[in-house]
Amino acid sequence: MSTRSRPAFGNGVSTSLTGLALRAGSVVSTWPPRTAVITGASSGIGREAALLLAADRCRSLLVGRNGAALDEVAAATEGHRIAVDLSSPGSELMVSSRATELLGEVDLLVCSAGLGAAGPFEVMSPAAIAELVTVNVLSPMMLVRAMLPAMLDRGQGRILLVGSIAGALGVRGEVAYSATKAALLGFADALRSEVAGRGVTVTLCLPGVVDTPFFHRRGAPYVRRWPRPIPAGLVAQRMLAATGRGDAEIWVPRWLLGAVRVHGAIPSVYRRLAGVFG
Ligand SMILES: NC(=O)c1ccc[n+]([C@@H]2O[C@H](COP(=O)([O-])OP(=O)(O)OC[C@H]3O[C@@H](n4cnc5c(N)ncnc54)[C@H](OP(=O)(O)O)[C@@H]3O)[C@@H](O)[C@H]2O)c1
């Protein structure tokens, strides 16, 4: 297993990860990865992750629905792309078999595809709830299920899941979305524990408000003055660096962890503050 001397997460962004090899169990995993599958690669955080990985000469399979947007990212990254609706049953098998065909062994799986929903839960349509759960929870679980056995067989691999602060601190007006991201948190925790020492790492990224088309797509723009949305490129950079280190979780921005600690230690105080600040 070689550690390659390559620019780590280019675009002038230094993560001090060049050549870093993580010892997970008895196996040393390469970093930066040579190959990656990235869902949500057509937009926002997933797109930025694809660009950063490509700058480190990682060969990727880009997954999304919007063929034109995927083409643009594929051209910029010299990556492969597959246009697929991840809410369709069996889509995870299409992605994993295409990945094997095009990339061979997959070092990194990034699950960034997801959607939001805003508004009172009592008027949310059952179809919208089902779609949210399917795309945000079922799809990453199925994709991990499809790709994990090969990683475990090789004794190496990295899984990066994009959750949300809403999964740790339920957000009013985003009840179903919060529930899906809480499910992802439980999934990541349990999976990490289950595969520990077998060469596969599981990193969960928990971003706050990120400047992407996410809010426009959910039909409710972000209107608060604070906290201000952070750039998607910053989230991508931090989550990839955390994955390279084999960290369990990465909070972006970091101060979010403070709010989560207050929530865990003194929930009554947190609830009072949340009642004021929302
Ligand atoms: N933006 C935020 O403030 C924020 C905060 C916390 C967490 N997050 C999480 O970050 C992740 C990325 O979101 P983003 O902010 O980058 O939003 P985004 O720019 O809207 O990107 C969402 C991505 O998910 C893909 N996607 C959605 N539904 C899909 C489906 N059924 N099949 C295949 N692909 C699908 C989209 O593909 P197409 O465009 O090709 O359909 C797109 O590439 C999500 O999991 C989101 O929950 C976002």
Ligand as a Chemical Component Dictionary entry (heavy atoms), coordinates in Angstrom:
data_LIG
# 
_chem_comp.id                   LIG 
_chem_comp.type                 NON-POLYMER 
_chem_comp.pdbx_formal_charge   0 
_chem_comp.three_letter_code    LIG 
# 
loop_
_chem_comp_atom.comp_id 
_chem_comp_atom.atom_id 
_chem_comp_atom.alt_atom_id 
_chem_comp_atom.type_symbol 
_chem_comp_atom.charge 
_chem_comp_atom.model_Cartn_x 
_chem_comp_atom.model_Cartn_y 
_chem_comp_atom.model_Cartn_z 
_chem_comp_atom.pdbx_ordinal 
LIG N1  N1  N 0  -27.726 23.229 2.474  1  
LIG C1  C1  C 0  -27.831 23.106 3.780  2  
LIG O1  O1  O 0  -28.056 24.103 4.522  3  
LIG C2  C2  C 0  -27.644 21.761 4.434  4  
LIG C3  C3  C 0  -27.479 21.741 5.823  5  
LIG C4  C4  C 0  -27.294 20.522 6.459  6  
LIG C5  C5  C 0  -27.256 19.351 5.720  7  
LIG N2  N2  N 1  -27.423 19.403 4.369  8  
LIG C6  C6  C 0  -27.402 18.128 3.636  9  
LIG O2  O2  O 0  -26.382 18.178 2.671  10 
LIG C7  C7  C 0  -26.671 17.266 1.622  11 
LIG C8  C8  C 0  -26.435 17.976 0.295  12 
LIG O3  O3  O 0  -27.343 19.044 0.193  13 
LIG P1  P1  P 0  -26.949 20.392 -0.555 14 
LIG O4  O4  O 0  -27.059 21.487 0.426  15 
LIG O5  O5  O -1 -25.706 20.205 -1.307 16 
LIG O6  O6  O 0  -28.235 20.520 -1.498 17 
LIG P2  P2  P 0  -28.391 20.583 -3.091 18 
LIG O7  O7  O 0  -27.455 21.564 -3.665 19 
LIG O8  O8  O 0  -29.855 20.759 -3.282 20 
LIG O9  O9  O 0  -27.951 19.126 -3.568 21 
LIG C9  C9  C 0  -28.748 18.001 -3.343 22 
LIG C10 C10 C 0  -28.202 16.850 -4.161 23 
LIG O10 O10 O 0  -28.986 15.690 -3.875 24 
LIG C11 C11 C 0  -29.348 15.080 -5.111 25 
LIG N3  N3  N 0  -30.628 14.384 -4.991 26 
LIG C12 C12 C 0  -31.746 14.795 -4.365 27 
LIG N4  N4  N 0  -32.733 13.903 -4.530 28 
LIG C13 C13 C 0  -32.216 12.896 -5.288 29 
LIG C14 C14 C 0  -32.740 11.693 -5.813 30 
LIG N5  N5  N 0  -34.017 11.312 -5.613 31 
LIG N6  N6  N 0  -31.931 10.906 -6.565 32 
LIG C15 C15 C 0  -30.656 11.267 -6.795 33 
LIG N7  N7  N 0  -30.101 12.402 -6.323 34 
LIG C16 C16 C 0  -30.882 13.209 -5.586 35 
LIG C17 C17 C 0  -29.475 16.238 -6.085 36 
LIG O11 O11 O 0  -29.356 15.719 -7.383 37 
LIG P3  P3  P 0  -30.068 16.426 -8.677 38 
LIG O12 O12 O 0  -29.878 17.892 -8.526 39 
LIG O13 O13 O 0  -29.286 15.860 -9.802 40 
LIG O14 O14 O 0  -31.494 16.029 -8.629 41 
LIG C18 C18 C 0  -28.297 17.105 -5.671 42 
LIG O15 O15 O 0  -27.116 16.672 -6.279 43 
LIG C19 C19 C 0  -28.114 16.816 1.841  44 
LIG O16 O16 O 0  -28.117 15.527 2.375  45 
LIG C20 C20 C 0  -28.659 17.819 2.848  46 
LIG O17 O17 O 0  -29.662 17.266 3.648  47 
LIG C21 C21 C 0  -27.611 20.576 3.705  48 
# 
loop_
_chem_comp_bond.comp_id 
_chem_comp_bond.atom_id_1 
_chem_comp_bond.atom_id_2 
_chem_comp_bond.value_order 
_chem_comp_bond.pdbx_ordinal 
LIG N1  C1  SING 1  
LIG C1  O1  DOUB 2  
LIG C1  C2  SING 3  
LIG C2  C3  SING 4  
LIG C2  C21 DOUB 5  
LIG C3  C4  DOUB 6  
LIG C4  C5  SING 7  
LIG C5  N2  DOUB 8  
LIG N2  C6  SING 9  
LIG N2  C21 SING 10 
LIG C6  O2  SING 11 
LIG C6  C20 SING 12 
LIG O2  C7  SING 13 
LIG C7  C8  SING 14 
LIG C7  C19 SING 15 
LIG C8  O3  SING 16 
LIG O3  P1  SING 17 
LIG P1  O4  DOUB 18 
LIG P1  O5  SING 19 
LIG P1  O6  SING 20 
LIG O6  P2  SING 21 
LIG P2  O7  DOUB 22 
LIG P2  O8  SING 23 
LIG P2  O9  SING 24 
LIG O9  C9  SING 25 
LIG C9  C10 SING 26 
LIG C10 O10 SING 27 
LIG C10 C18 SING 28 
LIG O10 C11 SING 29 
LIG C11 N3  SING 30 
LIG C11 C17 SING 31 
LIG N3  C12 SING 32 
LIG N3  C16 SING 33 
LIG C12 N4  DOUB 34 
LIG N4  C13 SING 35 
LIG C13 C14 SING 36 
LIG C13 C16 DOUB 37 
LIG C14 N5  SING 38 
LIG C14 N6  DOUB 39 
LIG N6  C15 SING 40 
LIG C15 N7  DOUB 41 
LIG N7  C16 SING 42 
LIG C17 O11 SING 43 
LIG C17 C18 SING 44 
LIG O11 P3  SING 45 
LIG P3  O12 DOUB 46 
LIG P3  O13 SING 47 
LIG P3  O14 SING 48 
LIG C18 O15 SING 49 
LIG C19 O16 SING 50 
LIG C19 C20 SING 51 
LIG C20 O17 SING 52 
# 
